Amino acid sequence: MRQKRTVEALGLGKLNSSVEHEATPQIKGMITKVGHLLKVENI
């Protein structure tokens, strides 16, 4: 349940959706928690 809320807080709702964020410490921490569910690319 927490992982689902974290993914939603990142702005991701459905499969194959994408979003861009600044690399703030808060965002990096969220990505660390659910990184196994995401594909992260630096732009």
C-alpha positions as CSV (number, residue, x, y, z in Angstrom):
1,M,0.0,0.0,0.0
2,R,2.8,2.4,0.8
3,Q,4.6,1.7,-2.5
4,K,1.4,2.4,-4.4
5,R,1.0,5.8,-2.6
6,T,4.6,6.6,-3.3
7,V,4.2,5.9,-7.0
8,E,1.1,8.0,-7.1
9,A,2.9,10.8,-5.2
10,L,5.5,10.8,-8.0
11,G,2.7,11.5,-10.5
12,L,2.6,8.0,-12.0
13,G,-0.8,6.5,-12.3
14,K,-0.9,3.9,-15.1
15,L,1.5,1.5,-16.7
16,N,4.0,3.0,-19.1
17,S,3.3,6.5,-17.9
18,S,6.1,9.0,-17.6
19,V,6.9,12.1,-15.6
20,E,9.8,14.5,-15.2
21,H,11.0,15.8,-11.8
22,E,13.9,17.8,-10.5
23,A,16.4,15.6,-8.7
24,T,15.7,16.8,-5.2
25,P,16.6,14.8,-2.1
26,Q,12.9,14.0,-1.5
27,I,12.3,12.7,-5.0
28,K,15.5,10.7,-4.9
29,G,14.4,9.1,-1.6
30,M,11.0,8.2,-3.1
31,I,12.7,6.6,-6.2
32,T,15.0,4.6,-3.9
33,K,11.9,3.2,-2.1
34,V,10.1,2.1,-5.3
35,G,13.0,1.8,-7.7
36,H,12.3,-1.8,-8.4
37,L,8.9,-0.7,-10.0
38,L,10.4,2.2,-12.1
39,K,12.7,2.8,-14.9
40,V,14.6,6.0,-14.2
41,E,16.5,8.0,-16.8
42,N,18.6,11.1,-16.4
43,I,17.8,13.8,-19.0
